Amino acid sequence: MEPLLGNTSESTIDNLQSTMNLMRQITEIAECREAVRSFQRRGQSVGLVLTMGALHAGHLSLIADARKRCDEVAVTIFVNPTQFGPKEDFSKYPRPLENDLKLCREAGAAIVFTPDVGTMYATDAAATLHVGVIGERLCGAYRPGHFDGVATVVCKLFNILPADAAFFGEKDYQQLTVIRRIVRDLNIPIEIVGCPTIREPDGLAMSSRNVYLSETERLQATSLSRALFAARAAVAAGEKDASSIVDQIRRTILDAGPASVDYIEVVDPDSLASLNWMHGRARICLAVRIGATRLIDNVEFQSQED
Ligand code: AMP
């Protein structure tokens, strides 16, 4: 007897897959590109969610948003070495692949691309993207080369998965801004959709790195969102001086316990240029180290026009 799918053509497998809501894990570039294109040839739009795995409700909210906006969803799980500094946590970054695949399946993803480093980067790979000043401020000042690494891998993934739209979290606000910029500047034909930050019930922004926090540090980490929300309320009540907002946030965070503040900055939401005075829309971004863990968070501010 012939095996069940022995002589079955690829398009029949695709049809079967979508009818039965099967998820395909793909590790090869050509196969992944073809899987996205075959959906599109059938008139189905594809939404893309790029991740480094260790999935949590923040990632799943991106998949849910992508499912609302697109017919099919492709997820990537790849811990990208070129965006980690030499002293950063690349080797200890959590990689619970089997559980991640289960979560993707339950969330309704059609494709999960899980390449290894050798598939993504030739040993003599040399061409990279450089994003300029927008990647050198805020986190970029503390993580030299990080946003060039992010821009390069995101651009590669857009080429491997030529989706219609890609969904990114506002949690990584500078990353979202950098990606909008490369898509604009390099005319990449994909729509970028920013999605709201998902938080724990006590306000801490969800992050794959939260697992590094000890119990005491985890409690202390709630000071970041508490400080940002209090500052937002102060702005809504009329505070306009950025340095006094920053001081107030710093005090709240340092009162909660020992922490090292990389930066707290009020910025223009599009250019990320520093602002001294609040008028209209602004973003407050911060990065704080609690113990060995570096946490980032940000919120949007809206003050009355002068
Ligand atoms: P990562 O796996 O940390 O590289 O994140 C993959 C994607 O998930 C990025 O677009 C992040 O901005 C997004 N993301 C991470 N944490 C959250 C969160 N708490 N809420 C919403 N999106 C998030």
Residues whose N, C-alpha, C, O or C-beta is under 5 A from the ligand:
A	BS01	AMP	L50 T51 M52 G53 G58 H59 F167 F168 G169 E170 K171 D172 C195 P196 T197 I198 A205 M206 S207
